Amino acid sequence: IYLFLVFLFSVTMIPPPYRLLYLSLFLFSSLSLDFMFNVYRQGLSSIIVLFSIGFFLRKSRVVALVTAILATCFHWSAIIFYTVFVISFHATVRYR
């Protein structure tokens, strides 16, 4: 979505001789590169969290803990996802 909006803005608002320059400066600026790299890290972290949840449900707690720590090394938001899962899992098991 981010890249699409940048491209749409450059096509509609920037005059034709300067579009390529605008896209080059904007997409390779430190802000854009940091934003895109952060998205990649969070995406990889969420995939590893899903593996960790799968290991947790299969009663392989040590492997689940190791993959949860690995996911946290990629992005801190993994702590939130994994904590919410563990709390909701224990709440549903308790009330069955």
Backbone as CSV, one residue per row, in Angstrom:
resi,resn,N_x,N_y,N_z,CA_x,CA_y,CA_z,C_x,C_y,C_z
1,ILE,0.837,-1.188,0.000,0.000,0.000,0.000,0.881,1.249,0.000
2,TYR,1.943,1.208,0.795,2.843,2.363,0.896,3.446,2.712,-0.464
3,LEU,3.969,1.702,-1.149,4.583,1.945,-2.455,3.555,2.422,-3.474
4,PHE,2.358,1.872,-3.403,1.292,2.295,-4.309,0.933,3.758,-4.084
5,LEU,0.828,4.176,-2.841,0.490,5.570,-2.546,1.599,6.530,-2.979
6,VAL,2.840,6.132,-2.796,3.959,6.969,-3.254,3.924,7.109,-4.769
7,PHE,3.704,5.996,-5.451,3.627,6.040,-6.913,2.436,6.874,-7.380
8,LEU,1.287,6.705,-6.740,0.093,7.473,-7.106,0.315,8.967,-6.898
9,PHE,0.942,9.335,-5.804,1.236,10.741,-5.554,2.180,11.305,-6.608
10,SER,3.192,10.529,-6.963,4.155,11.039,-7.940,3.531,11.184,-9.316
11,VAL,2.622,10.303,-9.683,1.973,10.391,-10.999,0.999,11.553,-11.060
12,THR,0.281,11.803,-9.978,-0.745,12.846,-10.009,-0.227,14.238,-9.656
13,MET,0.806,14.341,-8.828,1.209,15.653,-8.330,2.540,16.180,-8.873
14,ILE,3.424,15.319,-9.293,4.759,15.742,-9.718,4.790,15.873,-11.241
15,PRO,5.353,16.971,-11.763,5.443,17.123,-13.219,6.319,16.025,-13.839
16,PRO,6.033,15.641,-15.073,6.732,14.506,-15.710,8.257,14.554,-15.705
17,PRO,8.912,15.679,-15.921,10.381,15.591,-15.943,11.000,15.260,-14.579
18,TYR,10.246,15.460,-13.506,10.809,15.286,-12.164,10.308,14.028,-11.451
19,ARG,9.476,13.235,-12.099,8.898,12.056,-11.428,9.950,11.038,-11.023
20,LEU,10.841,10.719,-11.917,11.851,9.719,-11.601,12.767,10.197,-10.472
21,LEU,13.114,11.469,-10.506,13.936,12.027,-9.441,13.202,11.966,-8.102
22,TYR,11.932,12.331,-8.112,11.134,12.280,-6.880,11.055,10.852,-6.340
23,LEU,10.728,9.897,-7.208,10.618,8.510,-6.764,11.950,7.993,-6.223
24,SER,13.034,8.337,-6.892,14.347,7.886,-6.433,14.699,8.477,-5.074
25,LEU,14.488,9.758,-4.908,14.826,10.406,-3.640,13.907,9.950,-2.516
26,PHE,12.629,9.754,-2.816,11.690,9.390,-1.767,11.823,7.928,-1.363
27,LEU,11.921,7.034,-2.333,11.959,5.609,-2.017,13.287,5.172,-1.409
28,PHE,14.367,5.884,-1.715,15.660,5.507,-1.163,16.123,6.440,-0.051
29,SER,15.216,7.219,0.495,15.569,8.046,1.650,15.654,7.157,2.882
30,SER,16.281,7.647,3.908,16.449,6.833,5.115,15.120,6.529,5.786
31,LEU,14.171,7.446,5.695,12.859,7.213,6.294,12.126,6.069,5.596
32,SER,12.123,6.068,4.290,11.432,5.017,3.540,12.105,3.668,3.724
33,LEU,13.430,3.646,3.675,14.132,2.379,3.839,13.930,1.813,5.240
34,ASP,13.931,2.674,6.252,13.693,2.233,7.617,12.277,1.669,7.761
35,PHE,11.303,2.356,7.175,9.914,1.899,7.233,9.757,0.543,6.557
36,MET,10.332,0.379,5.364,10.192,-0.886,4.633,10.930,-2.020,5.348
37,PHE,12.106,-1.745,5.894,12.848,-2.776,6.606,12.112,-3.204,7.868
38,ASN,11.475,-2.263,8.548,10.698,-2.569,9.743,9.516,-3.474,9.397
39,VAL,8.883,-3.237,8.272,7.761,-4.075,7.838,8.244,-5.497,7.558
40,TYR,9.392,-5.652,6.924,9.940,-6.983,6.661,10.245,-7.719,7.967
41,ARG,10.837,-7.011,8.918,11.164,-7.649,10.197,9.909,-8.088,10.937
42,GLN,8.872,-7.248,10.927,7.642,-7.605,11.619,6.940,-8.768,10.926
43,GLY,6.980,-8.798,9.612,6.382,-9.915,8.888,7.086,-11.225,9.180
44,LEU,8.413,-11.210,9.185,9.168,-12.414,9.505,8.919,-12.843,10.945
45,SER,8.843,-11.881,11.833,8.569,-12.186,13.233,7.200,-12.816,13.418
46,SER,6.196,-12.336,12.697,4.853,-12.912,12.854,4.791,-14.336,12.315
47,ILE,5.537,-14.637,11.270,5.582,-16.010,10.767,6.224,-16.930,11.804
48,ILE,7.287,-16.481,12.436,7.949,-17.297,13.454,7.043,-17.466,14.671
49,VAL,6.260,-16.444,15.014,5.299,-16.563,16.113,4.250,-17.626,15.782
50,LEU,3.806,-17.679,14.544,2.839,-18.711,14.163,3.441,-20.110,14.317
51,PHE,4.701,-20.275,13.951,5.373,-21.557,14.187,5.441,-21.855,15.684
52,SER,5.747,-20.844,16.478,5.835,-21.022,17.917,4.490,-21.440,18.508
53,ILE,3.419,-20.841,18.032,2.078,-21.214,18.500,1.772,-22.661,18.113
54,GLY,2.167,-23.055,16.914,1.974,-24.446,16.501,2.723,-25.413,17.402
55,PHE,3.963,-25.084,17.754,4.729,-25.936,18.667,4.101,-25.955,20.058
56,PHE,3.573,-24.813,20.488,2.922,-24.730,21.796,1.695,-25.633,21.841
57,LEU,0.910,-25.632,20.775,-0.299,-26.462,20.735,0.027,-27.949,20.633
58,ARG,1.202,-28.281,20.117,1.624,-29.683,20.023,2.361,-30.149,21.271
59,LYS,2.312,-29.346,22.327,2.920,-29.655,23.624,4.446,-29.723,23.585
60,SER,5.057,-29.061,22.621,6.515,-28.973,22.558,6.915,-27.602,23.094
61,ARG,6.892,-27.484,24.412,7.046,-26.181,25.076,8.443,-25.583,24.905
62,VAL,9.473,-26.409,24.909,10.836,-25.876,24.797,11.063,-25.282,23.409
63,VAL,10.627,-25.990,22.374,10.785,-25.484,21.012,9.914,-24.239,20.816
64,ALA,8.736,-24.232,21.439,7.872,-23.051,21.361,8.540,-21.846,22.014
65,LEU,9.183,-22.066,23.140,9.880,-20.967,23.823,11.060,-20.460,23.000
66,VAL,11.817,-21.376,22.406,12.967,-20.976,21.586,12.507,-20.183,20.363
67,THR,11.455,-20.633,19.696,10.967,-19.898,18.523,10.330,-18.569,18.924
68,ALA,9.717,-18.502,20.099,9.173,-17.220,20.572,10.303,-16.226,20.840
69,ILE,11.393,-16.696,21.413,12.552,-15.823,21.649,13.168,-15.392,20.325
70,LEU,13.239,-16.314,19.370,13.761,-15.974,18.041,12.892,-14.915,17.365
71,ALA,11.587,-15.059,17.472,10.676,-14.063,16.894,10.852,-12.704,17.556
72,THR,11.069,-12.711,18.862,11.281,-11.456,19.585,12.586,-10.790,19.174
73,CYS,13.569,-11.593,18.796,14.828,-11.015,18.318,14.640,-10.249,17.008
74,PHE,13.677,-10.646,16.203,13.421,-9.934,14.953,12.592,-8.673,15.178
75,HIS,11.563,-8.762,16.028,10.727,-7.585,16.265,10.053,-7.727,17.621
76,TRP,9.986,-6.631,18.374,9.428,-6.654,19.721,7.927,-6.921,19.741
77,SER,7.233,-6.695,18.659,5.788,-6.922,18.648,5.433,-8.394,18.809
78,ALA,6.397,-9.289,18.625,6.154,-10.719,18.828,5.766,-11.005,20.277
79,ILE,6.286,-10.231,21.203,5.934,-10.422,22.616,4.443,-10.215,22.821
80,ILE,3.899,-9.210,22.182,2.477,-8.913,22.329,1.631,-10.053,21.770
81,PHE,1.934,-10.500,20.560,1.143,-11.553,19.938,1.209,-12.853,20.740
82,TYR,2.409,-13.215,21.162,2.568,-14.471,21.883,1.918,-14.394,23.266
83,THR,2.028,-13.274,23.948,1.405,-13.112,25.261,-0.108,-13.184,25.177
84,VAL,-0.684,-12.526,24.187,-2.142,-12.585,24.004,-2.589,-14.013,23.723
85,PHE,-1.813,-14.735,22.917,-2.175,-16.122,22.633,-2.125,-16.977,23.888
86,VAL,-1.056,-16.884,24.664,-0.912,-17.722,25.856,-2.010,-17.409,26.866
87,ILE,-2.327,-16.140,27.068,-3.386,-15.766,28.009,-4.734,-16.286,27.529
88,SER,-5.036,-16.115,26.261,-6.330,-16.599,25.748,-6.385,-18.123,25.757
89,PHE,-5.265,-18.791,25.511,-5.236,-20.253,25.547,-5.525,-20.759,26.949
90,HIS,-4.869,-20.186,27.949,-5.097,-20.629,29.321,-6.498,-20.260,29.801
91,ALA,-7.042,-19.150,29.351,-8.397,-18.774,29.726,-9.430,-19.735,29.140
92,THR,-9.227,-20.165,27.892,-10.190,-21.090,27.289,-10.052,-22.488,27.874
93,VAL,-8.834,-22.909,28.225,-8.644,-24.234,28.828,-9.262,-24.260,30.230
94,ARG,-9.135,-23.173,30.970,-9.665,-23.115,32.323,-11.190,-23.164,32.341
95,TYR,-11.845,-22.553,31.364,-13.308,-22.472,31.354,-13.970,-23.558,30.552
96,ARG,-13.253,-24.584,30.159,-13.892,-25.690,29.422,-14.600,-26.627,30.337
